[in-house]
Structure formats: C-alpha cells, structure tokens
Amino acid sequence: MNCKPGDLAYIVEGPSENLGKVVEVKSGFGFYKDEGYCWNIVCRSKLVAIGEIDGKVHRVKEGFIPDKSLRPISGVPLDDETPVAVNLPEAFKLALGIEMRAWA
C-alpha cells in the first residue's frame, strides 16, 4: 500500500480536476469493486466525484479514493511545534545575498 491513516498524499489518478490535490488519509474504507483497497480522505478544497447511482458530477471535500490513486507526501510534518532549520551551502547563501555572521 502507498498510504496509511494520518498521511498527507496527493492524487495521481482520477478526474483531471483532482490531479495534484492534497488530501489527508483518515481511515480505511476497504476494498471497492476492481479499484483495490480504498481510503476515506478529506480535502481542504473540493474534489470532483462522479455519483455511482446518478452519474452526475458532485463537488465534495470528503469521500474515498483507491490507494493506487495516491502518493504520500513524505518528510517531517510541519506544525507550530516543529523547529525548522535550513542548512544551505556557503555558495548558495552568497548567491542569495544572505549575510553570514557569527553570533557571540
């Protein structure tokens, strides 16, 4: 599987309007038809979903999506409690015009 509950992931397969959108994986949905394992997800922006019964386009912020359609965003999660430090090579700092000073 690509994802697990709590992951942030981006959509790599599905309606073109959804591609690249970031979702939060909330919990397992289970196996659905020939889609394989699916996750319950939440998105801050609306996603396009095609209604299985009515065939109409719906705009939703919650739903389920196959694991195969998601790629997790790896790395350290950032929040107000996570310290952020950036180590840039000296040449890169000079190119950006970042002043180098020793703090005493």
C-alpha positions in Angstrom: 0.0 0.0 0.0 1.1 3.6 -0.7 -0.6 5.3 2.3 -1.7 4.9 5.9 -4.1 6.8 8.2 -2.7 10.2 9.1 -0.7 10.6 5.9 -0.9 13.6 3.6 -1.0 12.5 0.0 -1.5 13.9 -3.5 -3.8 12.5 -6.1 -2.1 11.0 -9.1 -5.0 9.2 -10.8 -8.6 10.1 -11.4 -10.6 13.1 -12.8 -8.1 15.7 -14.2 -9.5 18.4 -11.8 -8.4 16.3 -8.9 -4.8 15.5 -10.0 -2.2 17.0 -7.7 -4.6 18.0 -5.0 -3.5 17.2 -1.4 -5.7 15.0 0.8 -5.5 13.7 4.3 -5.9 10.0 4.7 -8.3 9.5 7.6 -9.1 5.7 7.8 -9.5 2.6 5.8 -12.6 2.3 3.6 -11.9 -1.3 2.4 -11.9 -3.0 -1.0 -14.2 -1.5 -3.6 -15.1 -3.2 -6.8 -12.0 -3.6 -9.0 -10.3 -0.5 -7.6 -8.5 -2.4 -4.8 -8.1 -1.0 -1.3 -9.6 2.5 -0.7 -9.1 5.1 1.9 -11.5 7.6 3.5 -10.0 11.0 2.8 -10.6 14.7 3.5 -9.5 17.6 1.2 -9.5 21.3 2.0 -10.7 22.1 -1.5 -13.5 20.5 -3.3 -12.8 17.3 -5.4 -14.8 16.1 -8.4 -16.7 12.9 -7.7 -18.9 11.0 -10.1 -22.1 9.7 -8.5 -22.3 6.0 -8.9 -26.2 6.0 -8.9 -27.0 9.2 -10.7 -23.8 9.5 -12.8 -23.7 13.2 -12.1 -20.6 15.3 -11.1 -20.5 16.2 -7.5 -18.1 18.5 -5.6 -17.1 17.0 -2.3 -14.5 17.6 0.4 -14.8 14.1 1.9 -15.0 10.7 0.3 -13.0 7.6 -0.5 -10.2 7.0 -3.1 -8.2 4.0 -4.1 -4.7 3.6 -2.6 -3.3 3.2 -6.1 -4.5 6.8 -6.9 -2.5 8.4 -4.0 1.2 9.1 -3.4 2.2 10.0 0.2 4.0 13.2 0.9 7.0 12.2 2.9 9.1 14.2 5.2 8.8 15.7 8.7 5.3 17.1 9.3 5.4 20.9 10.0 3.3 22.4 12.7 3.8 25.2 15.3 5.8 22.8 17.5 8.3 21.6 14.8 11.6 23.6 14.7 12.7 24.4 11.2 16.4 24.7 10.3 17.8 25.1 6.9 21.4 24.3 6.1 22.5 26.0 2.9 25.9 25.6 1.3 28.0 28.7 1.6 27.9 29.4 -2.2 24.2 29.2 -2.2 23.9 31.6 0.7 26.2 34.1 -1.1 24.1 33.7 -4.3 21.0 34.6 -2.4 22.8 37.5 -0.6 22.3 36.0 2.8 24.7 37.7 5.2 26.9 35.3 7.2 27.6 36.5 10.8 28.9 34.7 13.8 26.7 35.4 16.8 28.6 35.8 20.1 
